[in-house]
Each structure stands twice: as C-alpha cells, then as structure tokens.
Amino acid sequence: MQRQSTKNQPASVASPPAADPPGGSALLARLRDEIRAAGGWLPFETYMARALYTPGLGYYSRGDRQFGALPASGSDFVTAPTLSPLFARALARQVAQALEATGTDEVWEFGAGSGALAAGLLEALGDRVRRYTIVDLSATLRERQQRTIAERTPQHAAQLHFAERWPEALQGVVVANELLDAIPVVLLAFDGRQWHERGVALDEDGALAWADRPTDLRPPLNADTFPPGSVTELPRQASAWVQGLAGVLKRGAAFLVDYGFPEHEFYHPQRHGGTLMCHRGHRADPDPLQDPGDKDITAHVDFTAVALAGQDAGLAVLGYTSQARFLFNCGIADDLQAASDAGDHRALAAAQKLITEHEMGELFKVIGFAVPTADGEPPFDALGFAAGDRSHTL
C-alpha cells in the first residue's frame, strides 16, 4: 500500500510512473524552442515558471487532478484543507479575529487548489464574510473550486468571486496555503570555488540538461562554508509576491501557510542538496527536468526572506510559528475532542496529521502580516501566535 503523501518532503522518493498526458510533448517542444531562442540556456527560475504555469500546458494549467487524498484518485498530493476540515475550522477563528480587528468583511485566497479551504472558511465564517475572492491563474482549477463551494456550502456560493490578478487596492484578510512553495526560484550551485546560477540547456540529443553559468548571486548566509557540489535556492519571486501584497493591502491582515525554515536553517551548510522536489502520484522525485508539465515542482520556503520582504514593504509581522502551535492556538484541541467524543476515529486520525511533528505539524509554518498602526505597530495580537511565537528566530 502506498503511503499518503503531503506536498512537503520526500517521505518516499522514487521515480514516478511513466506518464504522458496530452500536452506534455507540446510543452517540451515549446521549452526546446525557447531555450534555442534564448541562446541555448534558460535560468531555472524561468524553466520552473514555464513547467508550472504555461497556459494550457503547465502543470497547474492543464487540469484539476493534483489535489486528493490517495493515489487511486489520480491525484498527486494531499494538502491540509483536503486532509481534514478541522484545518479550515481552526484557521477560520484567526480570520474572524482579524476581520473584526481590522474592520473589514472580505477574504482573499491566493492559489485555492481544490477549493476545500474556501468551502471550509465560508462554512465557518458565514455572513461575517461579505465577499470571498479566489485569485487563481488556472481556469480549470477555478471551475473545480466553484464546484466544491456549490457542493459543500451552496448557501454561500453567491459570496464567491474570482480574479486572475491583484486588485489595485485590497481591504480584508488574505490567506494562502501552500502557495509560496510553488513560486519559481533561482537555483544556485557551488563548485568549491565559485557560485553559478543553474539553468536548463539541451544536450546533443535535444534532451533537457542542466547547465551552470557564473553569477554574482549568493545565498544570504554561510556563502563561503558550503561544501563543493552544493545546490540551493533563492526565493526572489516569492519575496516579490509578498511585496506585491504589501502594495495593495491598505487595511487588513494576511496569513501564509507553507513548509519551510528560517534563513539560518534553510541555508545551513548541511542542507547542501537544496530543497527542490517534484511530486506525482503521491510519490516524490528530485528531477524537475523529467516530464515537465506532468508533475509538481516545489521548493521549501525561506521564511526570513518572506518576513523581510513584508517588513521592507511596510507590513508588520503579526507572528511566525509552527502549523501545530498555530492550530492549537486557534482551538483545534476542542475540535479534536469533539471528533473523539463522536467516535469519528477516521476523521480524528486524519486531523492528527495536521499537528504531529513527523507529519505536517512542525515542518509547516504560519506567518502573519498586517497593515501597521500609525506608530508602526501590529494593529492586534493575533490569536494564532498567542503561544509559541518564533518571530525571534527569523
């Protein structure tokens, strides 16, 4: 029996089963053309963007099969909202507090996946949310999200809206679960003497191949202590996304959930292989050049970079902690007790994965931002960071 896989770390690393869904060969042909047109080399950051987001061909643009609990469903990984409704129920308590504290009535979700989190939040928040807007580039995923809302909480379907880009101004609470890990990264490689930016070229047979070019880019810490052969990532676009959020958020707060580390852990010399990983069929593999468009490509999040990007752009950090601590602060213990009292052992077992250290509880983190008060302070003490705040580690 295959182990259920979350989209975080390679619990089971293996070559994925061969597959060639419609569009895979077309994307590969387009990538080859772009590499040739670029002089024979594409930065990995560009390659990752094309593999994930090329309209109609990229992984997140070609269908809605990604999200599911088991391989038999044809899915590739499970996320916390799909794993258990208790995730949304706990997060809703934080969102409700933030809506009240900031005097707003809108929720914006970026990269809403299957729509499970949106359905859970709408169900829990009810009429406290006047408008729930999902921002997602994939038309196919937007259709699935709309179906999920219609099936799970039809009474709130009228509150659901969609957008494909940032608004000019935003007042409300922003949520994003496992968004930052799918934002393209710069890939750096160290040969023992010099840092290189890793990109994608073509070998003599026209197959995709790694190719490195010297660069002035460096990891922010320990740049001279990495062993030869080290590879790591720079989250340039994720930082830009947070800066973009700060630019449009005029009143409100944001809560971002993902797997990752603070800077001193992310760039530790012992993590010399980097964090880049692919996911398909609930199995993980480390080769993003194989079958582009047919599988997910992710990198862990440098939460220090995320925090600094937000602060530099004018946001206040509300807190930073593990997913387990955040969910406990938001009352998941009572939800677990209710499930236990009801004898719903299957639901209880699924929800336990949200908080146990060897599953999602420790590797996944939550960071919160808010538009600061006039004196630069956070406008409220966020419920989710009441105990166990790790902001001092960023």
Buried (B, 14 or more C-beta within 10 A) or exposed (E): EEEBBBBBEBBEEEEBEEEEEEBBEEBBEBBBEBBBEBEEBBBBBBBBBBBBBBEEBBBBBBBBEBBBBEBEEEBBBBBBBBBBBBBBBBBBBBBBBBBEBBEBBBBBBBBBBBBBBBBBBBBBBBEBBEEBBBBBBBEBBBEBBBEBBBEBBEEBBEBBEBEEEBBEEBBBBBBBBBBBBBBBBBBBBBEEEEBBBBBBBBEEEEEBBBBBEEBEEBBBBBBEEBEEEBBBBBBBBBBEBBBBBBBBBEBBBBBBBBBBBBBEBBBBBEBBEBBBBBBBBBBBBEBBBBBBBBBBBBBBBBBBBBBBBBBEBBBBBBBBBBBBBBBBBBBBEEBBEBBEEEEEEEBBEBBBBBBEEEBBBBBBBBBBBBBBEEEEEBBBEBBBBBEBBBBEBB
